[in-house]
Amino acid sequence: MKLNVIGVPLFYGSDRVGVQEGPNTLRDHGLLDILSLHSKREIYDSGNLYVEDVEIDAKYTMHNKMKYLKEIITVNKNLANSVFNSLNANSFPFVVGGDHSLGLGSVAGASKYFGEDFGVIWIDAHGDINTDVSSPTGNVHGMPLAASIGIGPKELKNIYFDGVKVKPSNIFILCARDLDKGELELIQKHDLSVWTTSQIKEIGVSKALEELLIKIKNINNIHLSFDIDCLDAELVPGTGTPVTDGMELNEIKYLLQGILSTKKIKSMDFVEFNPFIDKDNKTLNNCIDLLNLIAKEL
């Protein structure tokens, strides 16, 4: 099977310049070589999706709260089609961001291909299940998971095809520790499976993984969306919304290895590396470390 690298140089969802350089910076520091060396797949680089350059004062052109909505929708429609076509060609879509608003497209494309037998594992310090109403910032990178389960504005819910992309019962959030009031309400209302960072540390990472694997045992096709801010802020200064009291590198490696070894992961995002705000290449080096592990398991 092949692996298709899809770059998404998008910062509009986070509204913080620099994260759009994540895909090319990782390429410049050996991403393709790492994948070629460790993965048993044929590696293809599809380059970067086109992202229209717009002025900052135009960010509310389409919506009075959600920033850069028109551009985000366009990019995610194209990404969804790229993910769908990759899967249709028996290729693993490895989506490199860019900010996490790209999850709208990657989940939609995988959902269209797999249908009902489909789940999403979301590893992130944030829930990303805000809506335009509940979001305190209007940043769309905090909304993709809500839209994917059919909650929020129709512009986001209906990207690529109308309606729900993944059932709430097939959503699994790990390492969350910065959840807004509206997100907590949605988690409770829809009984979403969530392991917060504090819960994982309390029960141990091996127990958390065991619980997750039991929950996904009847799902054969899973999209893994990985945000580097799941790590402690000290380890990833080069990300837009770092959060303290996060996961250690060895803990995240353990989770990733356990999840990927199931062979249920059929597509993946790697997002929110912002080289503009990195310090002494600490974030870059930790990303490369994680990519080496991921490549061995894909």
SETI-758505 format. One record per residue (C-alpha): x, y, z; residue number from 1. Coordinates in steps of 0.2 Angstrom, whole numbers, plus 5000, padded with zeros to 4 digits. Example, Ala and Ser with C-alpha at 12.3 -4.5 7.8 and 13.67 -1.06 7.14 Angstrom:
<rs>
<<5062; 4978; 5039>; 1>,
<<5068; 4995; 5036>; 2>,
</rs>
This chain:
<rs>
<<5000; 5000; 5000>; 1>,
<<5005; 5018; 4996>; 2>,
<<5006; 5033; 5008>; 3>,
<<5002; 5050; 5001>; 4>,
<<5008; 5065; 5010>; 5>,
<<4996; 5080; 5008>; 6>,
<<5002; 5097; 5015>; 7>,
<<4989; 5109; 5021>; 8>,
<<4998; 5126; 5023>; 9>,
<<4983; 5134; 5033>; 10>,
<<4984; 5147; 5047>; 11>,
<<4966; 5154; 5045>; 12>,
<<4958; 5142; 5057>; 13>,
<<4970; 5147; 5071>; 14>,
<<4972; 5165; 5066>; 15>,
<<4990; 5164; 5070>; 16>,
<<5003; 5167; 5056>; 17>,
<<5017; 5154; 5055>; 18>,
<<5008; 5137; 5057>; 19>,
<<5006; 5137; 5038>; 20>,
<<5025; 5134; 5036>; 21>,
<<5023; 5118; 5046>; 22>,
<<5022; 5106; 5031>; 23>,
<<5037; 5113; 5021>; 24>,
<<5048; 5115; 5037>; 25>,
<<5045; 5097; 5041>; 26>,
<<5049; 5092; 5023>; 27>,
<<5065; 5102; 5024>; 28>,
<<5070; 5093; 5039>; 29>,
<<5068; 5075; 5032>; 30>,
<<5049; 5071; 5033>; 31>,
<<5049; 5061; 5017>; 32>,
<<5066; 5053; 5021>; 33>,
<<5059; 5047; 5038>; 34>,
<<5043; 5040; 5030>; 35>,
<<5054; 5031; 5016>; 36>,
<<5066; 5024; 5028>; 37>,
<<5054; 5017; 5041>; 38>,
<<5038; 5014; 5033>; 39>,
<<5035; 4998; 5022>; 40>,
<<5024; 5009; 5010>; 41>,
<<5028; 5018; 4994>; 42>,
<<5029; 5036; 4998>; 43>,
<<5022; 5049; 4987>; 44>,
<<5022; 5068; 4990>; 45>,
<<5006; 5077; 4984>; 46>,
<<5013; 5094; 4988>; 47>,
<<5003; 5107; 4997>; 48>,
<<4985; 5111; 4994>; 49>,
<<4982; 5129; 4987>; 50>,
<<4977; 5141; 5000>; 51>,
<<4971; 5158; 4994>; 52>,
<<4980; 5173; 5001>; 53>,
<<4968; 5186; 5009>; 54>,
<<4970; 5202; 5019>; 55>,
<<4968; 5201; 5038>; 56>,
<<4954; 5214; 5037>; 57>,
<<4944; 5202; 5026>; 58>,
<<4943; 5189; 5039>; 59>,
<<4925; 5192; 5043>; 60>,
<<4919; 5194; 5025>; 61>,
<<4908; 5178; 5025>; 62>,
<<4903; 5177; 5044>; 63>,
<<4903; 5190; 5058>; 64>,
<<4911; 5178; 5070>; 65>,
<<4920; 5163; 5061>; 66>,
<<4936; 5170; 5054>; 67>,
<<4941; 5167; 5036>; 68>,
<<4926; 5155; 5034>; 69>,
<<4926; 5156; 5015>; 70>,
<<4944; 5151; 5013>; 71>,
<<4943; 5137; 5026>; 72>,
<<4928; 5129; 5017>; 73>,
<<4937; 5130; 5001>; 74>,
<<4953; 5122; 5007>; 75>,
<<4943; 5108; 5017>; 76>,
<<4933; 5104; 5002>; 77>,
<<4949; 5101; 4992>; 78>,
<<4957; 5092; 5006>; 79>,
<<4942; 5080; 5008>; 80>,
<<4943; 5076; 4990>; 81>,
<<4961; 5073; 4991>; 82>,
<<4959; 5061; 5006>; 83>,
<<4944; 5052; 4997>; 84>,
<<4954; 5050; 4981>; 85>,
<<4969; 5044; 4991>; 86>,
<<4959; 5030; 4999>; 87>,
<<4951; 5026; 4983>; 88>,
<<4968; 5023; 4976>; 89>,
<<4973; 5011; 4990>; 90>,
<<4984; 5025; 4998>; 91>,
<<4986; 5030; 5016>; 92>,
<<4982; 5049; 5017>; 93>,
<<4995; 5057; 5029>; 94>,
<<4989; 5075; 5031>; 95>,
<<5002; 5088; 5037>; 96>,
<<4996; 5105; 5044>; 97>,
<<4994; 5119; 5046>; 98>,
<<4981; 5122; 5059>; 99>,
<<4968; 5109; 5065>; 100>,
<<4953; 5117; 5055>; 101>,
<<4959; 5105; 5042>; 102>,
<<4951; 5091; 5052>; 103>,
<<4935; 5096; 5044>; 104>,
<<4941; 5090; 5027>; 105>,
<<4951; 5075; 5032>; 106>,
<<4937; 5068; 5042>; 107>,
<<4924; 5071; 5028>; 108>,
<<4935; 5063; 5015>; 109>,
<<4938; 5047; 5025>; 110>,
<<4920; 5047; 5031>; 111>,
<<4914; 5047; 5013>; 112>,
<<4925; 5032; 5009>; 113>,
<<4922; 5021; 5024>; 114>,
<<4904; 5025; 5028>; 115>,
<<4896; 5019; 5044>; 116>,
<<4911; 5008; 5049>; 117>,
<<4921; 5023; 5054>; 118>,
<<4928; 5032; 5069>; 119>,
<<4939; 5046; 5074>; 120>,
<<4953; 5047; 5088>; 121>,
<<4957; 5065; 5092>; 122>,
<<4973; 5067; 5102>; 123>,
<<4973; 5086; 5107>; 124>,
<<4974; 5097; 5122>; 125>,
<<4958; 5104; 5116>; 126>,
<<4941; 5097; 5112>; 127>,
<<4939; 5106; 5096>; 128>,
<<4920; 5104; 5098>; 129>,
<<4915; 5122; 5099>; 130>,
<<4902; 5130; 5087>; 131>,
<<4901; 5147; 5081>; 132>,
<<4890; 5151; 5096>; 133>,
<<4900; 5143; 5110>; 134>,
<<4917; 5148; 5103>; 135>,
<<4926; 5162; 5114>; 136>,
<<4937; 5166; 5099>; 137>,
<<4929; 5163; 5082>; 138>,
<<4944; 5152; 5077>; 139>,
<<4938; 5138; 5067>; 140>,
<<4952; 5126; 5072>; 141>,
<<4942; 5124; 5088>; 142>,
<<4926; 5118; 5079>; 143>,
<<4930; 5103; 5067>; 144>,
<<4925; 5089; 5079>; 145>,
<<4908; 5097; 5083>; 146>,
<<4904; 5099; 5064>; 147>,
<<4910; 5082; 5060>; 148>,
<<4896; 5075; 5072>; 149>,
<<4883; 5086; 5065>; 150>,
<<4883; 5101; 5077>; 151>,
<<4886; 5119; 5073>; 152>,
<<4884; 5130; 5057>; 153>,
<<4878; 5121; 5041>; 154>,
<<4893; 5129; 5032>; 155>,
<<4905; 5117; 5042>; 156>,
<<4893; 5103; 5044>; 157>,
<<4890; 5101; 5026>; 158>,
<<4908; 5101; 5019>; 159>,
<<4910; 5089; 5005>; 160>,
<<4894; 5081; 5008>; 161>,
<<4879; 5085; 5019>; 162>,
<<4876; 5079; 5037>; 163>,
<<4885; 5069; 5050>; 164>,
<<4903; 5062; 5046>; 165>,
<<4905; 5052; 5061>; 166>,
<<4893; 5046; 5075>; 167>,
<<4896; 5053; 5092>; 168>,
<<4898; 5036; 5099>; 169>,
<<4913; 5033; 5087>; 170>,
<<4923; 5049; 5093>; 171>,
<<4937; 5046; 5105>; 172>,
<<4946; 5061; 5113>; 173>,
<<4962; 5059; 5122>; 174>,
<<4974; 5071; 5132>; 175>,
<<4961; 5085; 5133>; 176>,
<<4964; 5098; 5147>; 177>,
<<4958; 5115; 5140>; 178>,
<<4939; 5113; 5137>; 179>,
<<4927; 5127; 5136>; 180>,
<<4910; 5128; 5144>; 181>,
<<4901; 5124; 5128>; 182>,
<<4912; 5109; 5124>; 183>,
<<4910; 5102; 5141>; 184>,
<<4891; 5103; 5139>; 185>,
<<4892; 5094; 5122>; 186>,
<<4903; 5081; 5129>; 187>,
<<4890; 5077; 5143>; 188>,
<<4875; 5079; 5131>; 189>,
<<4882; 5067; 5118>; 190>,
<<4891; 5055; 5130>; 191>,
<<4907; 5057; 5121>; 192>,
<<4922; 5046; 5126>; 193>,
<<4935; 5058; 5133>; 194>,
<<4951; 5054; 5142>; 195>,
<<4958; 5070; 5149>; 196>,
<<4976; 5072; 5153>; 197>,
<<4973; 5072; 5171>; 198>,
<<4963; 5056; 5170>; 199>,
<<4976; 5047; 5159>; 200>,
<<4990; 5052; 5172>; 201>,
<<4979; 5046; 5186>; 202>,
<<4975; 5029; 5179>; 203>,
<<4991; 5027; 5169>; 204>,
<<4994; 5028; 5151>; 205>,
<<4993; 5009; 5149>; 206>,
<<4976; 5008; 5157>; 207>,
<<4970; 5022; 5146>; 208>,
<<4976; 5014; 5131>; 209>,
<<4968; 4998; 5136>; 210>,
<<4951; 5006; 5139>; 211>,
<<4952; 5015; 5122>; 212>,
<<4956; 4998; 5113>; 213>,
<<4941; 4990; 5121>; 214>,
<<4930; 5004; 5114>; 215>,
<<4936; 5003; 5096>; 216>,
<<4936; 4984; 5095>; 217>,
<<4921; 4984; 5083>; 218>,
<<4927; 4999; 5072>; 219>,
<<4938; 4994; 5058>; 220>,
<<4942; 5011; 5050>; 221>,
<<4948; 5025; 5060>; 222>,
<<4955; 5042; 5057>; 223>,
<<4968; 5048; 5069>; 224>,
<<4970; 5067; 5071>; 225>,
<<4985; 5072; 5081>; 226>,
<<4988; 5089; 5087>; 227>,
<<5006; 5092; 5095>; 228>,
<<4999; 5103; 5108>; 229>,
<<4994; 5087; 5117>; 230>,
<<5012; 5088; 5124>; 231>,
<<5016; 5099; 5138>; 232>,
<<5019; 5117; 5134>; 233>,
<<5037; 5115; 5138>; 234>,
<<5040; 5102; 5125>; 235>,
<<5031; 5112; 5111>; 236>,
<<5034; 5130; 5112>; 237>,
<<5031; 5131; 5093>; 238>,
<<5012; 5128; 5093>; 239>,
<<4999; 5141; 5093>; 240>,
<<4989; 5136; 5109>; 241>,
<<5001; 5127; 5121>; 242>,
<<4994; 5121; 5137>; 243>,
<<5004; 5117; 5153>; 244>,
<<5002; 5101; 5163>; 245>,
<<5002; 5091; 5147>; 246>,
<<5008; 5074; 5141>; 247>,
<<5026; 5069; 5142>; 248>,
<<5035; 5063; 5126>; 249>,
<<5036; 5045; 5131>; 250>,
<<5018; 5044; 5136>; 251>,
<<5012; 5051; 5119>; 252>,
<<5024; 5038; 5111>; 253>,
<<5016; 5024; 5120>; 254>,
<<4999; 5030; 5115>; 255>,
<<5003; 5032; 5097>; 256>,
<<5012; 5015; 5096>; 257>,
<<4998; 5006; 5104>; 258>,
<<4985; 5015; 5093>; 259>,
<<4994; 5013; 5077>; 260>,
<<4999; 4995; 5080>; 261>,
<<4980; 4990; 5079>; 262>,
<<4981; 4993; 5060>; 263>,
<<4964; 5001; 5061>; 264>,
<<4971; 5018; 5057>; 265>,
<<4968; 5022; 5039>; 266>,
<<4971; 5040; 5038>; 267>,
<<4980; 5053; 5049>; 268>,
<<4983; 5072; 5053>; 269>,
<<4998; 5079; 5060>; 270>,
<<4995; 5097; 5065>; 271>,
<<4998; 5114; 5073>; 272>,
<<5017; 5115; 5072>; 273>,
<<5022; 5133; 5070>; 274>,
<<5040; 5135; 5066>; 275>,
<<5039; 5154; 5068>; 276>,
<<5037; 5154; 5087>; 277>,
<<5048; 5138; 5090>; 278>,
<<5062; 5140; 5103>; 279>,
<<5079; 5132; 5099>; 280>,
<<5071; 5120; 5087>; 281>,
<<5063; 5111; 5102>; 282>,
<<5046; 5108; 5094>; 283>,
<<5054; 5104; 5078>; 284>,
<<5065; 5091; 5086>; 285>,
<<5051; 5083; 5096>; 286>,
<<5040; 5083; 5080>; 287>,
<<5054; 5073; 5070>; 288>,
<<5056; 5061; 5085>; 289>,
<<5037; 5057; 5084>; 290>,
<<5037; 5056; 5065>; 291>,
<<5050; 5043; 5066>; 292>,
<<5039; 5032; 5078>; 293>,
<<5024; 5035; 5067>; 294>,
<<5033; 5030; 5051>; 295>,
<<5038; 5014; 5059>; 296>,
<<5020; 5009; 5063>; 297>,
<<5012; 5015; 5047>; 298>,
</rs>
